[in-house]
Amino acid sequence: MAVKMRLTRKGEKKNALYRIVVSDSRSPRDGKFIEEIGTYDPNTDPSTFKIDEEKAKKWIANGAKPTEVVAKLLKLANIE
């Protein structure tokens, strides 16, 4: 099973909020996920995000691949 760390969209129309989740790569974007590890709000200036560092490191050690956006957020949080 290929596992990815990616964003799922929440919130209203034209006011998106995102959760950073670990999920099977075959599941849909807003579908079933394994674990939620953080949040991301692009609407604030500057954008805000919160990531559980321990969970993120655990999943990276177990082989989860982050998407491009999640990789940038992890880099900003000094994880990896």
mmCIF file of the C-alpha atoms, coordinates in Angstrom:
data_MODEL
# 
_entry.id   MODEL 
# 
loop_
_atom_site.group_PDB 
_atom_site.id 
_atom_site.type_symbol 
_atom_site.label_atom_id 
_atom_site.label_alt_id 
_atom_site.label_comp_id 
_atom_site.label_asym_id 
_atom_site.label_entity_id 
_atom_site.label_seq_id 
_atom_site.pdbx_PDB_ins_code 
_atom_site.Cartn_x 
_atom_site.Cartn_y 
_atom_site.Cartn_z 
_atom_site.occupancy 
_atom_site.B_iso_or_equiv 
_atom_site.pdbx_formal_charge 
_atom_site.auth_seq_id 
_atom_site.auth_comp_id 
_atom_site.auth_asym_id 
_atom_site.auth_atom_id 
_atom_site.pdbx_PDB_model_num 
ATOM 1  C CA . MET A 1 1  ? 0.000   0.000  0.000  1.00 0.00 ? 1  MET A CA 1 
ATOM 2  C CA . ALA A 1 2  ? 1.450   3.381  -1.042 1.00 0.00 ? 2  ALA A CA 1 
ATOM 3  C CA . VAL A 1 3  ? 0.926   5.961  1.693  1.00 0.00 ? 3  VAL A CA 1 
ATOM 4  C CA . LYS A 1 4  ? 0.979   9.727  1.079  1.00 0.00 ? 4  LYS A CA 1 
ATOM 5  C CA . MET A 1 5  ? 0.893   12.813 3.252  1.00 0.00 ? 5  MET A CA 1 
ATOM 6  C CA . ARG A 1 6  ? -1.448  15.268 1.542  1.00 0.00 ? 6  ARG A CA 1 
ATOM 7  C CA . LEU A 1 7  ? -4.078  17.975 1.966  1.00 0.00 ? 7  LEU A CA 1 
ATOM 8  C CA . THR A 1 8  ? -7.831  17.430 2.228  1.00 0.00 ? 8  THR A CA 1 
ATOM 9  C CA . ARG A 1 9  ? -10.107 20.401 1.606  1.00 0.00 ? 9  ARG A CA 1 
ATOM 10 C CA . LYS A 1 10 ? -12.564 21.611 4.222  1.00 0.00 ? 10 LYS A CA 1 
ATOM 11 C CA . GLY A 1 11 ? -14.406 24.892 4.697  1.00 0.00 ? 11 GLY A CA 1 
ATOM 12 C CA . GLU A 1 12 ? -16.812 26.857 2.552  1.00 0.00 ? 12 GLU A CA 1 
ATOM 13 C CA . LYS A 1 13 ? -16.888 27.790 -1.091 1.00 0.00 ? 13 LYS A CA 1 
ATOM 14 C CA . LYS A 1 14 ? -14.079 30.279 -1.841 1.00 0.00 ? 14 LYS A CA 1 
ATOM 15 C CA . ASN A 1 15 ? -12.900 29.987 1.788  1.00 0.00 ? 15 ASN A CA 1 
ATOM 16 C CA . ALA A 1 16 ? -10.869 26.798 1.853  1.00 0.00 ? 16 ALA A CA 1 
ATOM 17 C CA . LEU A 1 17 ? -9.241  25.293 4.929  1.00 0.00 ? 17 LEU A CA 1 
ATOM 18 C CA . TYR A 1 18 ? -7.073  22.217 4.674  1.00 0.00 ? 18 TYR A CA 1 
ATOM 19 C CA . ARG A 1 19 ? -6.173  19.292 6.896  1.00 0.00 ? 19 ARG A CA 1 
ATOM 20 C CA . ILE A 1 20 ? -2.822  17.583 6.501  1.00 0.00 ? 20 ILE A CA 1 
ATOM 21 C CA . VAL A 1 21 ? -3.545  13.858 6.514  1.00 0.00 ? 21 VAL A CA 1 
ATOM 22 C CA . VAL A 1 22 ? -1.847  10.526 5.901  1.00 0.00 ? 22 VAL A CA 1 
ATOM 23 C CA . SER A 1 23 ? -3.845  8.383  3.482  1.00 0.00 ? 23 SER A CA 1 
ATOM 24 C CA . ASP A 1 24 ? -3.661  5.589  0.939  1.00 0.00 ? 24 ASP A CA 1 
ATOM 25 C CA . SER A 1 25 ? -2.642  7.067  -2.410 1.00 0.00 ? 25 SER A CA 1 
ATOM 26 C CA . ARG A 1 26 ? -5.624  5.356  -4.101 1.00 0.00 ? 26 ARG A CA 1 
ATOM 27 C CA . SER A 1 27 ? -8.265  7.039  -1.922 1.00 0.00 ? 27 SER A CA 1 
ATOM 28 C CA . PRO A 1 28 ? -9.964  10.246 -3.155 1.00 0.00 ? 28 PRO A CA 1 
ATOM 29 C CA . ARG A 1 29 ? -8.744  13.679 -2.004 1.00 0.00 ? 29 ARG A CA 1 
ATOM 30 C CA . ASP A 1 30 ? -11.501 14.180 0.569  1.00 0.00 ? 30 ASP A CA 1 
ATOM 31 C CA . GLY A 1 31 ? -12.054 10.485 1.206  1.00 0.00 ? 31 GLY A CA 1 
ATOM 32 C CA . LYS A 1 32 ? -10.974 8.092  3.904  1.00 0.00 ? 32 LYS A CA 1 
ATOM 33 C CA . PHE A 1 33 ? -7.647  8.774  5.600  1.00 0.00 ? 33 PHE A CA 1 
ATOM 34 C CA . ILE A 1 34 ? -5.452  6.991  8.128  1.00 0.00 ? 34 ILE A CA 1 
ATOM 35 C CA . GLU A 1 35 ? -4.495  9.851  10.447 1.00 0.00 ? 35 GLU A CA 1 
ATOM 36 C CA . GLU A 1 36 ? -4.731  13.644 10.636 1.00 0.00 ? 36 GLU A CA 1 
ATOM 37 C CA . ILE A 1 37 ? -1.390  15.259 11.450 1.00 0.00 ? 37 ILE A CA 1 
ATOM 38 C CA . GLY A 1 38 ? -2.068  18.973 11.049 1.00 0.00 ? 38 GLY A CA 1 
ATOM 39 C CA . THR A 1 39 ? -3.966  21.916 9.554  1.00 0.00 ? 39 THR A CA 1 
ATOM 40 C CA . TYR A 1 40 ? -3.236  24.618 6.961  1.00 0.00 ? 40 TYR A CA 1 
ATOM 41 C CA . ASP A 1 41 ? -5.069  27.928 6.478  1.00 0.00 ? 41 ASP A CA 1 
ATOM 42 C CA . PRO A 1 42 ? -4.017  29.829 3.324  1.00 0.00 ? 42 PRO A CA 1 
ATOM 43 C CA . ASN A 1 43 ? -6.591  32.614 3.919  1.00 0.00 ? 43 ASN A CA 1 
ATOM 44 C CA . THR A 1 44 ? -4.642  34.398 6.636  1.00 0.00 ? 44 THR A CA 1 
ATOM 45 C CA . ASP A 1 45 ? -1.776  36.762 5.886  1.00 0.00 ? 45 ASP A CA 1 
ATOM 46 C CA . PRO A 1 46 ? 0.752   35.183 6.267  1.00 0.00 ? 46 PRO A CA 1 
ATOM 47 C CA . SER A 1 47 ? -0.622  31.656 5.838  1.00 0.00 ? 47 SER A CA 1 
ATOM 48 C CA . THR A 1 48 ? -0.826  29.655 9.049  1.00 0.00 ? 48 THR A CA 1 
ATOM 49 C CA . PHE A 1 49 ? -0.248  25.965 9.577  1.00 0.00 ? 49 PHE A CA 1 
ATOM 50 C CA . LYS A 1 50 ? 0.142   23.590 12.487 1.00 0.00 ? 50 LYS A CA 1 
ATOM 51 C CA . ILE A 1 51 ? 1.811   20.182 12.169 1.00 0.00 ? 51 ILE A CA 1 
ATOM 52 C CA . ASP A 1 52 ? 2.258   17.519 14.860 1.00 0.00 ? 52 ASP A CA 1 
ATOM 53 C CA . GLU A 1 53 ? 6.008   16.997 14.539 1.00 0.00 ? 53 GLU A CA 1 
ATOM 54 C CA . GLU A 1 54 ? 6.129   13.571 16.203 1.00 0.00 ? 54 GLU A CA 1 
ATOM 55 C CA . LYS A 1 55 ? 3.408   12.105 13.988 1.00 0.00 ? 55 LYS A CA 1 
ATOM 56 C CA . ALA A 1 56 ? 4.958   13.583 10.831 1.00 0.00 ? 56 ALA A CA 1 
ATOM 57 C CA . LYS A 1 57 ? 8.393   12.144 11.635 1.00 0.00 ? 57 LYS A CA 1 
ATOM 58 C CA . LYS A 1 58 ? 6.846   8.766  12.464 1.00 0.00 ? 58 LYS A CA 1 
ATOM 59 C CA . TRP A 1 59 ? 5.056   8.570  9.111  1.00 0.00 ? 59 TRP A CA 1 
ATOM 60 C CA . ILE A 1 60 ? 8.104   9.717  7.137  1.00 0.00 ? 60 ILE A CA 1 
ATOM 61 C CA . ALA A 1 61 ? 10.163  7.035  8.894  1.00 0.00 ? 61 ALA A CA 1 
ATOM 62 C CA . ASN A 1 62 ? 7.491   4.476  7.939  1.00 0.00 ? 62 ASN A CA 1 
ATOM 63 C CA . GLY A 1 63 ? 7.768   5.445  4.260  1.00 0.00 ? 63 GLY A CA 1 
ATOM 64 C CA . ALA A 1 64 ? 4.968   7.973  3.687  1.00 0.00 ? 64 ALA A CA 1 
ATOM 65 C CA . LYS A 1 65 ? 5.713   10.306 0.768  1.00 0.00 ? 65 LYS A CA 1 
ATOM 66 C CA . PRO A 1 66 ? 4.589   13.950 1.145  1.00 0.00 ? 66 PRO A CA 1 
ATOM 67 C CA . THR A 1 67 ? 3.064   15.790 -1.809 1.00 0.00 ? 67 THR A CA 1 
ATOM 68 C CA . GLU A 1 68 ? 4.795   18.966 -3.056 1.00 0.00 ? 68 GLU A CA 1 
ATOM 69 C CA . VAL A 1 69 ? 2.734   21.360 -0.931 1.00 0.00 ? 69 VAL A CA 1 
ATOM 70 C CA . VAL A 1 70 ? 3.027   19.237 2.207  1.00 0.00 ? 70 VAL A CA 1 
ATOM 71 C CA . ALA A 1 71 ? 6.789   18.896 1.628  1.00 0.00 ? 71 ALA A CA 1 
ATOM 72 C CA . LYS A 1 72 ? 7.076   22.712 1.520  1.00 0.00 ? 72 LYS A CA 1 
ATOM 73 C CA . LEU A 1 73 ? 5.083   23.014 4.761  1.00 0.00 ? 73 LEU A CA 1 
ATOM 74 C CA . LEU A 1 74 ? 7.266   20.381 6.423  1.00 0.00 ? 74 LEU A CA 1 
ATOM 75 C CA . LYS A 1 75 ? 10.368  22.277 5.307  1.00 0.00 ? 75 LYS A CA 1 
ATOM 76 C CA . LEU A 1 76 ? 8.991   25.534 6.765  1.00 0.00 ? 76 LEU A CA 1 
ATOM 77 C CA . ALA A 1 77 ? 8.326   23.707 10.042 1.00 0.00 ? 77 ALA A CA 1 
ATOM 78 C CA . ASN A 1 78 ? 11.920  22.312 10.026 1.00 0.00 ? 78 ASN A CA 1 
ATOM 79 C CA . ILE A 1 79 ? 10.724  18.710 9.800  1.00 0.00 ? 79 ILE A CA 1 
ATOM 80 C CA . GLU A 1 80 ? 12.652  16.240 7.589  1.00 0.00 ? 80 GLU A CA 1 
# 
